[in-house]
């Protein structure tokens, strides 16, 4: 497997970088500072249709921990949740909305 690790200063540099340094898999962040990851993926697919792509779609860019569950736990244990039932509440940093 060909591997290249690196960041680019601006998303316009991604396709030229892939042309100069081919790789087998592209790890692409969905949330980029100067562009939308889906738009970038469309640009890449035009020139590299067979390139396998993994998209990081976690808006918080981290794995959750026990601290992230505290607020929901307090809410569900309180009287404020008396009318909440039969729900699946995602505590996933926003990944479920994408």
C-alpha positions in Angstrom: 0.0 0.0 0.0 1.3 3.4 -0.9 1.3 5.8 2.0 1.7 9.5 2.1 1.0 11.5 5.3 0.7 15.2 5.2 -1.5 18.2 5.5 -2.2 20.8 2.8 -2.4 24.5 3.4 -5.5 25.0 1.2 -7.9 22.4 -0.2 -7.1 23.5 -3.8 -3.7 21.8 -3.3 -5.3 18.3 -2.6 -5.8 17.2 -6.2 -2.4 18.3 -7.4 -0.8 16.6 -4.4 -2.6 13.4 -5.3 -1.4 13.7 -8.9 2.2 14.1 -7.7 2.0 11.5 -4.9 -0.5 8.8 -5.6 -1.9 6.8 -2.7 -4.3 4.0 -2.1 -6.6 5.5 0.5 -7.5 9.1 1.3 -8.6 10.1 4.8 -10.7 13.2 4.4 -12.2 15.4 7.1 -15.8 16.3 6.4 -15.5 19.6 8.2 -12.6 21.7 6.7 -11.8 25.3 7.6 -12.0 26.6 4.0 -14.3 24.1 2.2 -16.8 21.4 2.5 -15.5 17.8 2.6 -18.3 16.6 0.3 -17.4 19.2 -2.4 -13.7 18.3 -2.1 -14.5 14.6 -2.5 -16.4 15.3 -5.7 -13.3 17.2 -7.1 -11.1 14.3 -6.1 -13.4 11.7 -7.7 -13.3 13.5 -11.0 -9.6 12.8 -11.4 -9.2 9.8 -9.1 -12.4 7.8 -9.4 -10.9 4.6 -8.0 -9.3 6.2 -4.9 -10.7 4.7 -1.8 -11.8 7.4 0.7 -12.5 7.4 4.4 -14.4 10.4 5.6 -14.1 11.6 9.2 -17.5 12.8 10.0 -17.3 13.5 13.7 -17.8 17.3 14.1 -16.2 17.4 17.6 -13.1 15.6 16.2 -12.7 13.4 19.3 -14.1 10.3 20.9 -16.6 10.8 23.7 -15.9 10.1 27.3 -17.7 9.7 30.7 -17.8 13.5 31.1 -19.9 13.8 27.9 -22.6 11.6 29.5 -23.0 13.5 32.7 -25.4 16.2 31.5 -27.7 13.7 29.9 -27.6 11.4 32.9 -28.5 14.3 35.2 -31.4 15.3 32.9 -32.8 11.8 32.6 -32.5 11.2 36.4 -34.4 14.5 37.1 -38.0 15.5 37.2 -37.3 17.5 34.0 -37.4 14.3 32.0 -40.8 13.1 33.2 -42.2 13.4 29.7 -39.3 11.8 27.9 -39.8 8.1 27.2 -39.0 5.6 24.4 -36.3 7.7 22.9 -32.8 6.9 21.6 -30.6 9.9 22.5 -27.3 10.0 20.7 -24.3 11.2 22.6 -21.9 11.0 19.8 -20.5 14.4 19.2 -22.8 15.1 16.3 -21.8 12.1 14.1 -25.4 10.9 13.9 -26.6 14.1 12.2 -24.3 13.6 9.2 
